């Protein structure tokens, strides 16, 4: 890898990557989107309900990663997480609940409890997405 390409990826590790943000708290969704854009990502959403998240999954543009709030307007995000997993799209969870609320099949997914450290969370996601870069 050339020096300038490596340097560019360090500054914007999510450049050219489309990240889905599913969060029903408007200001947190906005902050997450802004932090991801700082890393070079294109944001899909943010969306605040399961229907819109499903529409994003079935849209024309591919997704490279996702930030998923575990509980969206009283609905659990697990159907979206399952579909992302089938597609091999990395994601992280955010939640105001305890880790106990996470379905056992997702105990390997990074979990950020609210109030989240947005910078650390986005860097974790960037690492997961970057691990899949060809």
Secondary structure, 3 states (H helix, E strand, C coil): CCHHHHHHHHHCCCCCCEEEEECCCHHHHHHHHHHHHHCCCEEEEEECCHHHHHHHHCCCCCCCEEEEECEECCEECHHHHHHHHHCCCEEEEEECCCHHHCCHHHCCCCEEECCCCHHHHHHHHHHHHHCCCC
